Amino acid sequence: MDFYCDAQIPISVIQGLDIIESSESNERRHRVLSTAMQFGDNIKDVDLYPKLVEVNGILITHDLKMVTRANEFALLKELELTAFIISLPNNASYSIQENAIVNRWFEIKKIFQEHKHKMPFICRITSGGFKFLE
C-alpha cells in the first residue's frame, strides 16, 4: 500500500520512513511518498483527495483543521479516502514533528493492518491512542 504524507510533513521524515519500509519483504512493504512531490507543491486539499483516491493512496497528515472544515471532512468521507491524522502541538518544531511521526509509524501500520478490511476510515492518532472519526 502507498502512504502519502502531505506537504506539512518534512520530506526528510517521508524519505526516512520509505527507507525503513524498503527493508521489509515484498509482501509487507509499503511505500511512503510525498504528496508535494507526486502531485505538486501547491495542490489544494480538495484537489489532492480525488488524486489520492485515483492512486488508491492513504493520506497521512497532521492538519487537524481538515476535520473541523466541514466541506473538507465531508469530501474525505464522500470520496472514501482513508486518512491518518496525527495530533501534534501547535507550532511543533521540526524535531517534534519528526519524532511524533517516526515514533507512530509502526502504530499507523498496525492500525492499518488490523482495520484494512474496514476501509475507508479516518483515524486520528493522539498521544493517548487512536480514534476513528465519523
GILIN-V699815 format. One record per helix or strand of 2 or more residues. SS is the DSSP state (h for helix, s for strand). FROM is the first residue (numbers start at 1). TO is the last residue. Records with the same first field share a line. If there is no record, write none. Layout:
SS = FROM-TO / FROM-TO
//
This chain:
s = 2-5 / 31-34 / 58-61 / 83-86 / 122-126 / 129-133
h = 11-22 / 35-39 / 45-54 / 65-68 / 70-79 / 94-118
//
